Amino acid sequence: MSMKKRIILTLAGLAVLVGLLGGIKGLQIDRMIAQGSQMVPPPEPVTTAVARTEAWESVLTSVGSLAAVQGVTVTAELAGKIVNIAFKPGTLVRAGELLVQQDTSSEEAQLRSTEATVALAKLNRERLGKLLAERTISQSQYDNADAQFKQAVAQSDNIRATIAKKTIRASFGGRLGIRLVNVGQMLNPGDAIVSLQSLDPIFVDFLLPQQQLAQVQPGLPVRVTTDALPGQAIDGKITAINPQVDAATRNIRIQATIPNSEERLRPGMFANVAVIMPARTKVLSIPATAVLYAPYSDSVFVVEEKTDEKSGKTGKAVRQQFAQLGDKRGDFVAIVSGLKEGDTVVSTGVFKLRNGQSVIEDNTLAPEFKLAPRPDDN
């Protein structure tokens, strides 16, 4: 056999072998594709919740500032040197309790002199009164003695008033702040001595738009929260509404009073205020984690019964439904449109689902949703 025929036979054998291998591999690939087309992915376990109609309390929210019911910076009214500081910084004091005593030695000496003058003028007026009754002196002489007595009394009262002004007392009961003066210091009129604040109860001042004025009135309950008391809400009542609307902002200032027995709230703090309205609002609510948020529109996955066309078996699948959201309250969000009461929605893990996907309900590890969750619920 010639060399040429050998080469041709070898090439033909290789071609047959390659074709045979290609055919076998093609059959394997076709079989894998057929098996893949027939394979159905298992249902995805999901937690679910039912859309329910609930009555939510209606509130008006605002941000306010705390203010003392009574609060002043105690100052000196007259010039004088401090001879005694009778208070301790940060303590509670009663109304009329001595805070600071200025030097009144000069005034006390003058008072003793004027008191002697008063006593003499009083005796002289009494003597002249008897003589006037006996008609031995004129009425003008008695009137002059009476005027001298009254002038002496007025002078004594003036000195007593000066001593009282230099004896600085608490004008009302409250808690003192940091001491700003020292013994021996010379005070001038208006110099600050210490802050005095009445802290229980305490005011919270806040603003509401003028269109909400018709909804509020004195006596309505308020709920106040602040970073100073995390996780706590303090209940109070509206006690005053400003009769004048701010012409620049069209807001009206409202004042509520809240208890502060532990004095953990201090004037100047900010607080979140919720005015509780008498009427409740009915809403269709679902857990907030059931919403798939997106820029174009928010949606939820509704769980529905679905029959497999090939096998005829009935199971559950999800349908993506666009929804319009309303207010949020705790772990829940209100649905304005897109759902109806009784619809079952996927409550967690909605980001991993697709429209039409088969699911199976498993609420063994479903979280507990609350309208008023607290930090210790996490």
Backbone torsions as a table, in degrees:
resi	resn	phi	psi	omega
1	MET	NA	135.6	-177.4
2	SER	-75.5	163.6	-179.5
3	MET	-63.1	-35.6	-177.8
4	LYS	-65.1	-41.9	-179.6
5	LYS	-67.2	-35.9	178.8
6	ARG	-62.7	-42.5	-179.5
7	ILE	-64.1	-40.0	-178.1
8	ILE	-67.5	-41.6	178.8
9	LEU	-65.1	-39.9	178.8
10	THR	-62.9	-44.5	179.7
11	LEU	-65.2	-38.0	178.8
12	ALA	-65.6	-40.3	178.0
13	GLY	-63.3	-40.0	177.8
14	LEU	-64.3	-39.1	179.7
15	ALA	-64.6	-40.9	178.5
16	VAL	-64.6	-40.4	179.8
17	LEU	-64.4	-44.2	178.6
18	VAL	-63.6	-41.2	177.9
19	GLY	-63.3	-40.8	179.0
20	LEU	-63.4	-45.0	178.2
21	LEU	-63.2	-41.6	179.0
22	GLY	-63.2	-39.7	178.3
23	GLY	-63.8	-43.5	179.3
24	ILE	-61.8	-44.4	-179.4
25	LYS	-64.8	-37.9	178.2
26	GLY	-63.3	-41.4	177.1
27	LEU	-62.3	-38.7	177.6
28	GLN	-63.9	-41.7	-179.5
29	ILE	-66.6	-42.5	178.8
30	ASP	-62.2	-38.1	179.0
31	ARG	-66.6	-40.0	178.1
32	MET	-65.3	-40.3	179.5
33	ILE	-64.9	-40.6	179.6
34	ALA	-65.0	-40.8	178.2
35	GLN	-65.7	-39.9	-179.8
36	GLY	-65.4	-36.8	-179.9
37	SER	-69.1	-26.4	-179.4
38	GLN	-88.8	-14.4	-177.4
39	MET	-77.6	133.0	179.7
40	VAL	-110.5	124.7	178.8
41	PRO	-63.5	147.1	-179.2
42	PRO	-67.7	154.1	178.6
43	PRO	-62.8	147.1	179.8
44	GLU	-86.4	123.6	176.1
45	PRO	-67.8	132.6	-179.8
46	VAL	-138.4	154.3	170.0
47	THR	-94.8	147.9	-174.2
48	THR	-130.8	161.5	174.3
49	ALA	-144.7	156.1	-177.9
50	VAL	-105.6	132.9	176.1
51	ALA	-68.6	123.3	-175.8
52	ARG	-127.9	150.1	174.4
53	THR	-87.4	124.8	-179.1
54	GLU	-130.0	158.9	177.7
55	ALA	-101.0	106.4	178.7
56	TRP	-93.6	141.7	175.0
57	GLU	-68.8	140.4	-179.9
58	SER	-90.2	128.6	-176.4
59	VAL	-130.5	153.5	170.4
60	LEU	-113.3	123.4	-173.8
61	THR	-106.0	150.9	178.7
62	SER	-161.3	170.9	174.5
63	VAL	-116.2	128.5	-177.1
64	GLY	-126.6	-178.8	178.3
65	SER	-125.7	143.0	178.0
66	LEU	-83.2	143.4	179.7
67	ALA	-142.8	145.4	179.4
68	ALA	-70.9	144.0	174.6
69	VAL	-60.9	-43.1	171.4
70	GLN	-135.7	128.9	-179.9
71	GLY	-153.8	127.1	180.0
72	VAL	-141.6	161.0	165.9
73	THR	-102.0	113.6	-178.1
74	VAL	-66.4	128.4	-177.5
75	THR	-128.8	165.0	176.1
76	ALA	-81.6	136.6	178.2
77	GLU	-93.5	-31.7	179.1
78	LEU	-126.4	157.3	176.4
79	ALA	-72.1	143.9	179.0
80	GLY	171.1	158.6	-179.8
81	LYS	-88.4	139.9	179.1
82	ILE	-78.3	127.0	177.8
83	VAL	-112.4	-14.1	-179.3
84	ASN	-157.8	132.1	172.2
85	ILE	-112.3	112.7	-169.5
86	ALA	-98.9	6.8	-177.1
87	PHE	-122.4	161.3	173.3
88	LYS	-110.8	133.9	-178.7
89	PRO	-58.1	140.8	175.1
90	GLY	81.9	3.5	-177.1
91	THR	-96.0	164.3	174.2
92	LEU	-84.7	141.0	177.5
93	VAL	-130.2	155.2	176.4
94	ARG	-96.0	161.4	177.8
95	ALA	-61.7	133.2	179.5
96	GLY	87.4	-2.8	-178.7
97	GLU	-72.7	139.1	-177.8
98	LEU	-66.6	132.2	176.8
99	LEU	-108.8	-55.0	-176.1
100	VAL	-139.7	138.5	175.7
101	GLN	-114.6	120.9	174.0
102	GLN	-89.5	164.5	-179.0
103	ASP	-67.5	120.2	179.7
104	THR	-124.5	21.1	-177.1
105	SER	-62.2	-39.8	179.7
106	SER	-65.9	-43.8	-179.3
107	GLU	-66.3	-36.6	179.7
108	GLU	-66.5	-37.3	175.9
109	ALA	-65.0	-42.9	178.2
110	GLN	-64.1	-34.9	-179.3
111	LEU	-65.8	-40.7	177.8
112	ARG	-62.1	-38.7	178.3
113	SER	-65.0	-45.0	-178.3
114	THR	-69.9	-32.8	177.2
115	GLU	-64.3	-36.8	175.6
116	ALA	-65.4	-40.1	178.3
117	THR	-64.2	-38.6	178.3
118	VAL	-63.4	-44.2	-179.4
119	ALA	-61.5	-43.9	179.2
120	LEU	-65.1	-42.7	-179.5
121	ALA	-65.3	-33.5	178.8
122	LYS	-67.1	-45.0	178.5
123	LEU	-62.8	-41.5	-179.1
124	ASN	-64.1	-39.3	179.1
125	ARG	-67.3	-38.5	178.9
126	GLU	-65.3	-42.0	178.5
127	ARG	-62.4	-46.7	-178.6
128	LEU	-66.5	-28.3	176.7
129	GLY	-64.9	-39.6	177.8
130	LYS	-67.5	-41.2	180.0
131	LEU	-66.5	-34.0	178.8
132	LEU	-66.6	-35.6	178.1
133	ALA	-65.6	-31.3	178.9
134	GLU	-86.7	-1.0	178.7
135	ARG	62.3	36.4	177.5
136	THR	-99.4	-11.8	175.4
137	ILE	-129.8	166.2	-179.9
138	SER	-85.5	163.6	178.7
139	GLN	-64.1	-33.4	-178.3
140	SER	-65.6	-35.3	177.7
141	GLN	-64.4	-41.5	177.9
142	TYR	-67.1	-40.5	179.8
143	ASP	-63.1	-36.7	178.4
144	ASN	-65.7	-40.9	178.1
145	ALA	-66.8	-38.0	178.8
146	ASP	-65.6	-39.5	178.8
147	ALA	-66.7	-41.0	178.0
148	GLN	-61.9	-37.9	178.1
149	PHE	-65.0	-45.2	-179.6
150	LYS	-65.9	-37.4	177.0
151	GLN	-63.9	-39.1	179.3
152	ALA	-66.6	-40.5	177.8
153	VAL	-63.6	-43.2	-179.9
154	ALA	-63.3	-38.5	178.1
155	GLN	-65.4	-40.1	176.8
156	SER	-64.1	-43.4	178.9
157	ASP	-62.3	-36.4	179.2
158	ASN	-64.6	-40.5	179.0
159	ILE	-69.3	-38.6	177.6
160	ARG	-63.2	-39.0	178.2
161	ALA	-63.1	-38.5	177.8
162	THR	-64.5	-42.4	178.3
163	ILE	-64.1	-40.2	-180.0
164	ALA	-65.1	-36.8	179.0
165	LYS	-69.7	-28.8	178.0
166	LYS	-86.9	-7.1	172.5
167	THR	-102.0	91.3	-169.0
168	ILE	-83.7	122.7	-177.3
169	ARG	-122.6	163.2	177.4
170	ALA	-71.9	126.2	-178.9
171	SER	-77.3	-18.0	176.0
172	PHE	-156.8	165.1	179.3
173	GLY	-76.5	140.5	-179.6
174	GLY	177.2	-166.8	180.0
175	ARG	-107.9	134.9	-179.8
176	LEU	-84.6	156.5	177.6
177	GLY	-101.0	-143.3	-177.6
178	ILE	-84.5	135.2	179.5
179	ARG	-70.0	132.7	-176.1
180	LEU	-111.2	4.4	-177.0
181	VAL	-133.5	169.9	178.8
182	ASN	-134.5	157.3	176.6
183	VAL	-63.4	136.8	-178.5
184	GLY	91.0	-10.1	-179.1
185	GLN	-74.4	141.2	177.8
186	MET	-89.1	117.4	-179.8
187	LEU	-94.7	141.0	172.7
188	ASN	-107.5	158.3	179.3
189	PRO	-55.4	129.4	179.9
190	GLY	93.8	-7.8	179.0
191	ASP	-66.5	134.1	-178.8
192	ALA	-74.0	140.7	179.8
193	ILE	-112.1	-54.0	-178.8
194	VAL	-164.3	153.6	175.4
195	SER	-86.9	138.7	178.1
196	LEU	-127.3	119.6	-176.0
197	GLN	-129.7	135.2	171.9
198	SER	-94.2	115.1	-167.8
199	LEU	-106.9	-10.3	-178.4
200	ASP	-133.1	109.2	0.4
201	PRO	-77.4	-175.7	-179.0
202	ILE	-136.0	149.6	179.4
203	PHE	-88.8	150.9	166.6
204	VAL	-127.5	120.1	-179.1
205	ASP	-102.0	131.6	-179.6
206	PHE	-146.9	168.6	-176.8
207	LEU	-117.2	145.8	172.6
208	LEU	-132.6	148.8	177.9
209	PRO	-63.0	154.0	-176.0
210	GLN	-63.2	-27.0	-179.6
211	GLN	-70.9	-14.4	178.1
212	GLN	-97.3	1.9	-177.3
213	LEU	-61.0	-37.9	-177.9
214	ALA	-68.2	-15.1	-177.3
215	GLN	-90.8	-15.3	-175.2
216	VAL	-110.8	152.5	177.3
217	GLN	-158.1	157.4	178.3
218	PRO	-58.1	139.4	-179.5
219	GLY	101.4	-14.9	178.6
220	LEU	-66.0	140.0	-179.9
221	PRO	-73.6	149.2	175.4
222	VAL	-128.8	153.9	175.9
223	ARG	-123.2	122.8	-173.4
224	VAL	-114.6	132.0	173.7
225	THR	-127.4	150.8	-179.0
226	THR	-153.0	156.2	179.2
227	ASP	-64.6	-21.1	179.8
228	ALA	-69.4	-23.9	178.5
229	LEU	-128.7	72.8	-176.4
230	PRO	-62.0	135.1	178.4
231	GLY	79.7	2.3	-179.4
232	GLN	-116.4	144.9	175.4
233	ALA	-122.4	136.0	-177.9
234	ILE	-112.6	128.6	-179.1
235	ASP	-93.2	138.8	177.7
236	GLY	-148.5	-164.8	-179.1
237	LYS	-140.3	150.2	173.2
238	ILE	-70.3	127.6	-178.0
239	THR	-114.2	-18.3	-179.0
240	ALA	-155.6	144.3	175.3
241	ILE	-127.3	125.5	-178.6
242	ASN	-64.2	130.0	-179.2
243	PRO	-72.5	-10.7	-176.2
244	GLN	-112.5	133.8	176.2
245	VAL	-89.9	137.9	178.2
246	ASP	-65.8	119.8	-176.1
247	ALA	-69.4	-23.2	-178.6
248	ALA	-81.5	-42.9	-175.5
249	THR	-105.1	-12.9	-175.7
250	ARG	61.2	29.0	175.6
251	ASN	-105.1	156.4	177.1
252	ILE	-117.5	136.4	-178.2
253	ARG	-85.1	132.2	-179.0
254	ILE	-126.2	144.5	-179.1
255	GLN	-124.1	130.8	176.4
256	ALA	-119.7	155.4	178.7
257	THR	-116.1	130.9	-179.3
258	ILE	-129.5	150.4	178.0
259	PRO	-71.7	152.2	-179.3
260	ASN	-151.0	54.4	-173.6
261	SER	-62.9	-33.7	179.8
262	GLU	-86.4	-4.2	177.5
263	GLU	56.1	36.4	176.5
264	ARG	-87.0	-14.4	174.1
265	LEU	-96.6	134.9	-176.2
266	ARG	-126.8	149.4	178.1
267	PRO	-57.0	139.8	-179.6
268	GLY	99.9	-17.9	177.4
269	MET	-68.7	150.1	171.5
270	PHE	-92.5	157.0	-178.2
271	ALA	-149.4	150.1	172.9
272	ASN	-90.6	129.1	-174.6
273	VAL	-118.3	133.5	174.5
274	ALA	-124.6	117.9	176.6
275	VAL	-87.0	119.9	-176.8
276	ILE	-86.0	117.1	-179.4
277	MET	-83.2	152.5	-177.3
278	PRO	-64.7	-36.3	-176.3
279	ALA	-88.4	145.3	175.7
280	ARG	-100.9	151.4	-177.7
281	THR	-107.0	131.1	177.2
282	LYS	-85.5	128.3	-179.2
283	VAL	-135.8	155.0	171.4
284	LEU	-95.0	116.6	-171.2
285	SER	-119.6	149.1	172.6
286	ILE	-139.7	162.7	176.3
287	PRO	-60.6	142.4	-179.5
288	ALA	-64.7	-26.8	179.8
289	THR	-74.0	-7.3	178.2
290	ALA	-82.2	-6.6	-175.1
291	VAL	-94.9	131.9	171.8
292	LEU	-96.4	103.7	-175.5
293	TYR	-80.2	135.7	179.8
294	ALA	-148.2	153.5	-178.2
295	PRO	-62.5	-35.3	-175.9
296	TYR	-79.8	-37.8	177.5
297	SER	-174.6	147.4	176.7
298	ASP	-84.5	150.0	-177.1
299	SER	-145.7	165.1	175.7
300	VAL	-132.9	163.4	177.0
301	PHE	-108.4	114.3	-180.0
302	VAL	-89.7	130.8	179.2
303	VAL	-88.3	124.6	-177.1
304	GLU	-134.6	160.1	174.3
305	GLU	-73.8	140.3	-178.9
306	LYS	-142.3	135.6	179.1
307	THR	-103.9	128.2	178.6
308	ASP	-71.4	126.4	-176.4
309	GLU	-66.9	-32.8	-176.7
310	LYS	-81.8	-50.9	-175.6
311	SER	-89.5	-21.8	-178.1
312	GLY	79.5	4.2	179.5
313	LYS	-79.2	147.5	179.7
314	THR	-101.2	130.4	177.6
315	GLY	-141.9	-161.4	-179.7
316	LYS	-121.9	142.1	178.8
317	ALA	-140.5	165.1	-178.5
318	VAL	-106.1	144.8	175.4
319	ARG	-122.4	123.2	-179.4
320	GLN	-74.0	125.0	-175.8
321	GLN	-125.9	123.7	176.4
322	PHE	-72.7	143.4	-175.5
323	ALA	-142.3	147.4	174.6
324	GLN	-98.3	125.8	-174.8
325	LEU	-93.6	152.7	175.7
326	GLY	-115.1	-138.6	-178.2
327	ASP	-71.3	157.9	174.0
328	LYS	-109.4	145.6	179.8
329	ARG	-147.1	107.2	-179.2
330	GLY	63.3	-124.8	179.7
331	ASP	-88.1	3.9	-173.4
332	PHE	-115.8	159.6	174.6
333	VAL	-134.2	142.8	179.7
334	ALA	-84.3	142.7	178.1
335	ILE	-106.7	118.7	179.4
336	VAL	-80.7	-42.4	179.1
337	SER	-154.6	157.2	178.1
338	GLY	113.8	-22.4	178.7
339	LEU	-131.7	163.6	173.4
340	LYS	-129.4	161.0	-177.5
341	GLU	-60.5	136.3	-179.9
342	GLY	97.0	-13.2	177.1
343	ASP	-64.1	137.4	177.0
344	THR	-97.8	126.0	-177.9
345	VAL	-122.5	155.0	174.1
346	VAL	-71.9	128.1	-172.0
347	SER	-95.2	-22.4	-179.9
348	THR	-142.0	157.5	175.4
349	GLY	66.2	31.6	-176.1
350	VAL	-70.2	-20.6	-176.9
351	PHE	-66.0	-20.8	-176.7
352	LYS	-96.3	2.9	-177.0
353	LEU	-97.3	160.1	173.8
354	ARG	-132.3	159.0	-176.7
355	ASN	-63.6	130.6	179.0
356	GLY	85.8	0.4	-177.2
357	GLN	-70.0	139.3	177.2
358	SER	-73.7	139.3	-177.9
359	VAL	-137.9	164.9	172.8
360	ILE	-134.3	132.9	-177.1
361	GLU	-76.7	132.6	177.1
362	ASP	-148.1	98.6	-175.5
363	ASN	-101.6	19.1	-179.3
364	THR	-65.1	-32.4	-179.5
365	LEU	-111.5	19.9	-179.4
366	ALA	-68.1	135.7	178.0
367	PRO	-70.2	159.3	177.3
368	GLU	-93.0	120.4	-178.4
369	PHE	-94.9	137.8	-177.3
370	LYS	-132.9	150.6	176.3
371	LEU	-73.7	-29.9	-179.5
372	ALA	-129.9	71.7	-179.4
373	PRO	-69.5	152.3	176.2
374	ARG	-118.3	160.1	-178.3
375	PRO	-56.4	-33.9	-178.5
376	ASP	-75.8	-3.6	175.6
377	ASP	-80.6	-15.4	-176.4
378	ASN	-74.1	NA	NA
